[in-house]
């Protein structure tokens, strides 16, 4: 047996088991890098799940303006119910939203040149983050308008009083 070599000697540098372990570790590392790679280029905020939050924003807007009185009119009762000293948790509970959702409701003048800082706002503070939103054109009716310089009572149908935009944002 002078021409044959022994496969299991101490001089052999690599065995099949060494190769299998090494290639397995290499493939795991390459797989982890490819799994992590797409997150390097995505924004830090979580993407909005359009269907759920859009439906929630629509439902809150509907609850506010489609109440007992005239449609698309914010009355004193609507203001007391939805705006008067409501924080985000109160608004979530009232609208039946999940505790993980955040909601913001704002009334602003429809005309851009009339917008100012003194507008009714309820809920969580909105800081230009990704959110689903719904807007409705509304009229105002009630004494609550006196508290806001940019909001006037618009009960007369024939007048040229400005309309307002009710914006509901859910994120």
C-alpha positions in Angstrom: 0.0 0.0 0.0 2.7 2.4 -0.8 0.6 4.4 -3.4 -2.5 5.0 -1.3 -2.9 7.9 1.2 -4.7 8.0 4.4 -7.7 10.3 4.5 -7.8 10.6 8.3 -4.3 11.7 9.2 -3.2 14.6 11.3 -1.5 16.3 8.3 -4.8 16.9 6.5 -5.7 20.6 6.5 -9.5 20.6 6.0 -12.1 18.0 6.4 -15.7 17.9 5.0 -17.1 18.9 8.4 -14.9 22.0 8.5 -16.0 23.0 5.0 -19.7 22.6 5.9 -19.4 24.6 9.1 -17.5 27.4 7.3 -19.8 27.7 4.4 -22.9 27.7 6.7 -21.5 30.6 8.7 -20.7 32.4 5.5 -24.2 32.0 4.1 -25.8 33.1 7.3 -23.7 36.3 7.4 -24.5 37.1 3.7 -28.2 36.4 4.3 -28.2 38.7 7.3 -26.5 41.5 5.4 -29.1 41.2 2.5 -31.9 41.2 5.0 -30.6 44.4 6.7 -29.6 46.2 3.5 -33.1 47.5 2.5 -33.6 49.2 5.9 -30.5 51.3 5.3 -32.4 53.4 2.8 -35.9 53.6 4.2 -37.2 56.5 6.3 -37.1 56.2 10.1 -40.8 56.7 10.5 -43.3 53.8 10.1 -45.3 53.8 6.9 -48.9 54.6 7.2 -51.2 51.6 6.7 -53.6 53.4 4.4 -56.7 51.4 4.7 -57.0 51.3 8.5 -56.1 54.9 9.3 -58.0 56.3 6.3 -61.2 54.6 7.5 -60.6 55.8 11.1 -60.1 59.4 9.9 -63.2 59.2 7.8 -65.2 57.9 10.7 -64.1 60.6 13.1 -64.9 63.3 10.5 -68.3 61.8 10.0 -69.0 61.6 13.7 -68.2 65.3 14.1 -70.2 66.8 11.2 -73.0 64.4 10.6 -74.6 64.7 14.1 -78.1 65.5 15.1 -78.2 69.0 13.7 -77.6 70.4 10.2 -75.0 68.4 8.2 -71.5 69.9 7.8 -72.1 72.5 10.5 -70.1 72.7 13.7 -72.6 73.8 16.3 -72.0 74.8 19.9 -72.9 71.2 21.0 -70.4 69.7 18.4 -67.7 72.0 19.7 -68.4 71.1 23.4 -68.3 67.4 22.5 -65.3 67.3 20.2 -63.1 70.3 20.9 -63.6 71.9 24.3 -60.5 70.9 26.3 -60.1 67.5 24.7 -56.7 65.8 24.7 -55.7 62.9 22.5 -56.7 60.2 24.8 -60.2 61.7 25.3 -60.7 62.0 21.6 -59.4 58.4 21.0 -61.9 57.0 23.5 -64.8 59.2 22.2 -64.2 58.2 18.6 -63.6 54.5 19.4 -60.1 54.4 18.2 -57.4 52.0 19.3 -55.1 53.3 22.1 -52.1 53.0 19.6 -53.8 55.5 17.2 -53.2 59.2 17.5 -55.8 61.7 16.2 -55.8 65.4 15.6 -58.8 67.5 14.6 -58.4 71.1 13.3 -60.7 73.8 11.9 -59.0 76.3 9.6 -60.3 79.0 7.2 -60.7 77.6 3.6 -59.1 80.7 2.1 -55.3 80.5 2.5 -55.0 84.3 3.1 -57.3 84.1 6.1 -55.4 81.3 7.9 -53.8 82.2 11.2 -52.6 80.7 14.4 -55.8 81.1 16.3 -57.8 78.0 15.2 -59.7 75.3 17.1 -57.6 72.1 17.6 -58.3 68.9 19.5 -56.4 65.7 20.1 -52.7 65.0 19.8 -50.2 67.5 18.5 -49.7 67.1 14.8 -46.1 67.8 13.7 -46.1 67.1 10.0 -45.6 63.4 10.5 -47.1 60.8 8.1 -50.8 60.6 8.7 -54.0 59.7 6.9 -56.3 62.6 6.8 -59.8 63.5 5.7 -61.1 67.1 5.2 -64.6 68.4 5.1 -66.0 71.8 4.2 -68.0 73.1 7.2 -70.0 76.1 8.4 -69.9 77.3 12.0 -72.8 78.0 14.3 -72.6 78.9 18.0 -70.9 81.1 20.6 -67.7 79.1 20.5 -66.6 81.1 17.4 -66.0 84.2 19.6 -63.0 82.5 21.2 -61.1 82.3 17.8 -60.2 85.4 15.8 -60.1 83.5 12.5 -63.4 81.8 12.9 -66.7 83.6 12.3 -70.2 82.3 12.7 -71.6 81.4 9.2 -75.3 80.5 9.9 -76.8 82.6 7.1 -77.0 80.5 3.9 -77.2 83.6 1.6 -74.2 85.5 3.1 -70.7 85.6 1.6 -69.2 84.4 4.9 -66.2 82.2 4.5 -66.3 78.4 4.7 -64.0 76.4 6.9 -62.0 73.2 6.5 -62.4 70.5 9.2 -59.3 68.3 9.0 -59.0 65.0 10.8 -55.6 63.3 10.9 -55.0 59.8 12.2 -51.6 58.2 12.5 
